[in-house]
Amino acid sequence: MPANVPPRYKDAELRLHRATTREEKEDALREMIALLPHHKGTDKLLGDLRARLSKLEEEATHAHRPGRRAEVGQVEREGAGQWVMIGPANSGKSSLLAALTHAKPEIAEYPFTTRDPLPGMMEFEDVQVQLVDTPAVGGAQVPAWLPQLVHGADGVLIVLDVAGDDLEAGLRATLDLLERARVRPAGRAAAAGASPLERAVPVVVLLNRCDLDDDGTFAALAREAVPPDLFMFSVSATRGDGLDGLRPVLFRSLHRIRVHTKEPGHAADGGKPFVLPEGATVHDLADRVHHDLAERLKFARLWGPHARFEGQQVDRGHVLGDGDVVELHA
């Protein structure tokens, strides 16, 4: 080992030696690669680390082929984005999943009913957003796969029982899980010495069972416990309060745009829109339609809320907006 590696590299190397799952090994290897000084003296070690990571990723790919069972804790991403729901026992995560999607989770009054991740698709206008229910945190051992699932999500929903006696303890457990998952709320600056693998994603705190908090007293107490930079939203899975307002919050927090295409002389495609990240260009859309089209693209015409006039001609570098209709010309 090169003598000038930072202490955090040695910590990651120790985690690699102790790792028992593929996800833990991949995580440690990625951090070692990110932390290893890159110069001629480390080329051989860097190549070895990358080869080991590539082998693990290839094993994961084979595991996902038809006829092979997916690894425990893995959820195939679908829709416009993925929100992972975390929270203490009996906070109502499963009830919210059932109320917002067509999923049918097991719901019971006793704790730790959910044992495996359960996805469901939440409809919002012309797209769907994936929500994933997970086992409760706090009071029991957290599944080894849960931090990895949280780390890879597009957003995190912290679900708390606004009228529960242990809201602060449940909040601490979920925030501890975010730290273990190397996730920080979007907009929050990285702490000194933070892992190079740390991700910034939107984090929303859902105060469930607001039907038991008509005067807002419990919500006000929760606001004192929740970090001020976290967005809070009150809902009721049983009565439906706030659910319609939550849908656009979850989609827009993902910073995605929806774009329809049209052929010359025809109306806009009435099917599902292309979902792209904010800041995407006409070229990005063309590449999503087909790589060859992006290579041959000459210009595009634009309709919708962001066009100066209907059929406005734009170049491949034009930045698109939500609701645009685009006609691609090659």
Buried (B, 14 or more C-beta within 10 A) or exposed (E): EEEEBEEBBEBBBEBBEEBEBBBBBBBBBBBBBEBBEEEEEBEEBBEEBEEBBEEBEEEBEEEEEEEEEEBEBBBEEEBBBBBBBBBBBBBBBBBBBBBBBEBEBEBEEEBEBBEEBBBBBBEBEBBBBBBBBBBBBBEEEBBBBBBBBBBBBBBBBBBBBBBBEBBBBBBBBBBEBBBBBBBBBBEEEEEEEEBEBBBEBBBBBBBBBBBBBEEEEBBEBBBEBBEEEBBBBBBBBBEEBBBEEBBEBBBEBBBBBBBBBBEEEEEBBEEEBBBBEEEBBBBBBBBBBEEEBBEEBEBBBBBBEBBEEEEBEBEBEBBBBBBBBBBBEE
